[in-house]
Amino acid sequence: MKSTPKDVLFYVLNSTDPQSRERFLSKLLKKIWHEKRECDVRFENENEALRYDLTLWNIQPQSFIPHSVAKEVPAPIQLYGLEITTPCQDVLVNLGTAFPEKFHFYQRTIEILDQSEFLIQMGRERWKAYKAQGIEPTVHKIGL
């Protein structure tokens, strides 16, 4: 049975570079992991998920975040291209530009945008889609 997520959060960064977006994602994933929650991260495509996987492997050992790509191994953080096979049902972080059709399986959905025109426009479309489903997203503006 589909359940309504407890919340949908939009984090809007004050930058336009992809590196700032990834740094924010890494901080967010570390927080989610420390809270002992599970998280699926939905990228635009599989190549982006694999590239970010390498980024996570290259951070300092004391900052390592247990993760896997598309459930290759059991881990609290799973990285996916657009298609999430088995939702963890806790937290979804959407970095894809398309509306995450499976968002209703999660307790919390997080969208991360920056100030690039394309991401803002696509974020507005997803905002409207959440509203059309009766969800009132919360916006957090983040200065990095």
C-alpha positions in Angstrom: 0.0 0.0 0.0 1.3 3.4 -0.9 1.8 5.8 2.0 2.2 9.6 1.9 5.7 10.7 2.7 6.1 12.6 6.0 7.9 15.4 4.2 9.5 16.6 1.0 12.4 19.0 1.3 14.0 21.2 -1.3 17.5 22.3 -0.5 18.5 25.3 -2.8 22.2 26.1 -2.8 23.4 29.6 -3.6 26.0 28.3 -6.1 25.9 27.0 -9.7 28.8 24.6 -9.7 28.2 20.8 -9.6 31.0 20.4 -7.0 29.1 22.4 -4.4 26.1 20.3 -5.0 28.1 17.1 -4.5 29.8 18.5 -1.3 26.4 19.2 0.1 25.2 15.7 -0.9 28.2 14.2 0.9 27.5 16.2 4.1 23.8 15.2 3.9 24.6 11.5 3.4 27.0 11.6 6.4 24.2 13.1 8.5 21.7 10.5 7.3 24.1 7.7 8.0 24.9 9.0 11.5 21.2 9.1 12.2 21.2 5.3 11.3 18.8 5.9 8.5 18.7 4.3 5.1 18.9 6.3 1.9 18.5 5.8 -1.8 20.2 8.5 -4.0 18.7 8.9 -7.5 21.1 10.4 -10.1 20.3 11.5 -13.6 21.9 8.4 -15.0 24.0 5.4 -14.1 27.3 7.1 -15.1 26.7 9.9 -12.6 26.0 7.3 -9.9 29.2 5.4 -10.7 31.2 8.7 -10.8 29.9 9.7 -7.4 30.6 6.2 -6.0 34.3 6.9 -6.9 34.1 10.3 -5.1 32.8 8.6 -1.9 35.7 6.0 -2.1 38.2 8.8 -2.4 37.3 10.7 0.8 39.3 10.3 4.0 38.9 6.9 5.7 37.6 8.5 8.9 34.8 10.2 6.8 33.8 7.1 4.8 30.1 6.6 4.2 29.1 3.0 3.7 27.4 2.8 0.3 26.8 0.6 -2.7 25.7 1.1 -6.3 22.2 -0.4 -7.0 22.4 -2.9 -4.1 25.6 -4.6 -5.3 26.3 -5.1 -1.6 24.2 -4.4 1.5 24.8 -0.8 2.7 22.6 1.9 4.3 23.3 4.3 1.3 22.4 3.1 -2.2 23.3 5.0 -5.4 21.1 4.5 -8.5 20.8 5.8 -12.0 17.2 6.9 -12.7 15.6 3.5 -11.9 15.5 2.4 -8.3 14.7 -1.3 -8.2 13.8 -1.8 -4.5 13.1 1.4 -2.5 14.6 1.4 1.0 11.4 3.2 2.1 13.2 5.7 4.4 15.0 8.6 2.7 15.1 9.4 -1.1 17.6 12.0 -2.3 16.6 13.0 -5.9 19.4 14.5 -8.0 17.6 13.5 -11.3 15.7 16.2 -13.1 12.6 14.0 -13.7 9.9 13.6 -11.1 10.7 10.6 -8.9 7.5 8.5 -9.5 8.4 6.2 -6.5 8.7 9.0 -4.0 5.5 7.8 -2.2 7.4 4.7 -1.0 9.7 6.9 1.2 9.2 8.7 4.6 11.3 11.7 3.4 12.2 12.9 -0.1 15.0 15.4 -0.5 15.6 17.5 -3.7 18.9 19.3 -4.1 19.0 22.2 -6.5 21.5 24.9 -7.2 21.1 28.2 -9.0 21.7 26.9 -12.5 18.7 27.8 -14.7 18.0 24.3 -15.9 18.0 22.8 -12.4 15.8 25.6 -11.0 13.3 25.2 -13.9 13.1 21.4 -13.5 12.8 21.8 -9.7 9.8 24.1 -10.2 8.2 21.4 -12.3 8.8 18.8 -9.6 7.5 21.2 -7.0 4.3 21.5 -9.0 4.0 17.8 -9.3 4.4 17.3 -5.5 1.7 20.0 -4.9 -0.6 18.3 -7.4 -0.3 15.2 -5.2 -1.3 17.1 -2.1 2.3 17.5 -0.7 3.5 20.9 0.6 7.3 20.9 0.2 9.6 22.7 2.6 12.4 24.9 1.1 15.7 25.4 2.8 18.1 28.0 1.2 21.7 27.0 1.8 24.6 29.4 1.6 27.9 27.5 1.1 
